[in-house]
Amino acid sequence: MDILLALLSAGSAGGFSTIGTAVNARLKTILHSPIAAATINFVVGFSILTLLLGLGIFKPYKLELIYITPWWAFLGGLLGAIFVTLSTLIVPKLGLTTTTLVVVFSQMLMSIVIDQLGWFGAMKYPITTPKIFGITTLIVAIVINQLDTNYSHKNVN
């Protein structure tokens, strides 16, 4: 995969994630349950992936490899469920922009830690000044956005 396609794919994933967060928060409001909203999210996702697998869009997986898979490789589903559930609860409190900024900040921070330590089989990449600058910029963006949100709410009411 060339770098441009990788960047476009990552950007699309981020955009889809934000849209998903917004619609899941709305679904939670309609159903009055973050767990119901998260469950529907994962049932729909599972159904789509099963359909794509059934249609041969993806190659079938080798189930026998599950026995040599490290235990922590199964955390993705658990962490995804926690993320979706927390997002449905947080968006109404912080708004979508602040929530997204805080999520990106925490993703960046954890990415730097994982890169530095090589956790989960990731290649090691050192902490650099540009990465620290990126984290700092995100903190500034969160503060500015929250100040603007607080100011806007005071002027609307």
DAVENFEN-V92029 format. One record per helix or strand of 3 or more residues. SS is the DSSP state (H for helix, E for strand). FROM is the first residue (numbers start at 1). LEN is the number of residues. If there is no record, write none. Layout:
ss=[SS | SS]
from=[FROM | FROM]
len=[LEN | LEN]
This chain:
ss=[H | H | H | H | H | H | H]
from=[3 | 34 | 63 | 71 | 96 | 119 | 129]
len=[29 | 21 | 6 | 24 | 22 | 3 | 28]
